[in-house]
Amino acid sequence: MEFWISLGPKFVHIGYFPVRNEEGEYLGTLEVTQDIKEIQEVEGERRLLDWD
């Protein structure tokens, strides 16, 4: 599941991902939280070969 909310000056993306073992058995949940305000403001392109 994924959610996004405004928290003051931040725009936060929250993702929940199931973690499973090699047999597919559920082990738990991984929560990832990231402030994506700067990502929303990205313009243009950056490609892998553009990195120095």
Phi, psi and omega per residue, in radians:
M1 nan 2.636 3.117
E2 -2.353 2.521 3.117
F3 -2.419 2.743 3.001
W4 -2.518 2.396 -3.070
I5 -2.523 2.700 3.023
S6 -1.564 2.288 3.085
L7 -2.263 1.562 -3.082
G8 1.084 -2.205 -3.127
P9 -1.383 -0.083 -3.089
K10 -1.730 2.623 2.977
F11 -2.071 1.936 -2.924
V12 -1.850 2.289 3.036
H13 -1.847 2.290 3.141
I14 -2.184 2.209 3.132
G15 -2.176 2.465 3.096
Y16 -2.071 2.237 -3.062
F17 -2.268 2.314 3.105
P18 -1.247 2.503 3.069
V19 -1.948 2.231 -3.090
R20 -2.264 2.685 3.085
N21 -1.493 -3.063 -3.096
E22 -1.065 -0.456 3.131
E23 -1.539 0.006 3.137
G24 1.506 0.099 -3.138
E25 -1.313 2.395 3.141
Y26 -1.211 2.222 -3.139
L27 -1.891 -0.470 -3.105
G28 2.860 -2.881 -3.086
T29 -2.226 2.393 3.050
L30 -1.786 2.191 3.073
E31 -1.840 2.262 3.110
V32 -2.116 2.159 -3.136
T33 -2.110 2.293 -3.076
Q34 -2.518 2.362 2.999
D35 -1.379 2.014 -3.059
I36 -1.870 0.238 -3.128
K37 -0.959 -0.827 -3.138
E38 -1.150 -0.590 3.117
I39 -1.139 -0.670 3.136
Q40 -1.101 -0.454 -3.084
E41 -1.576 0.012 -3.105
V42 -1.173 2.382 3.070
E43 -2.286 2.775 3.104
G44 1.309 -2.662 -3.080
E45 -2.323 2.650 2.890
R46 -2.402 2.112 -3.124
R47 -1.885 2.784 -3.089
L48 -0.946 -0.710 -3.098
L49 -1.316 -0.124 3.102
D50 -1.417 -0.244 -3.104
W51 -1.271 2.499 3.101
D52 -1.654 nan nan
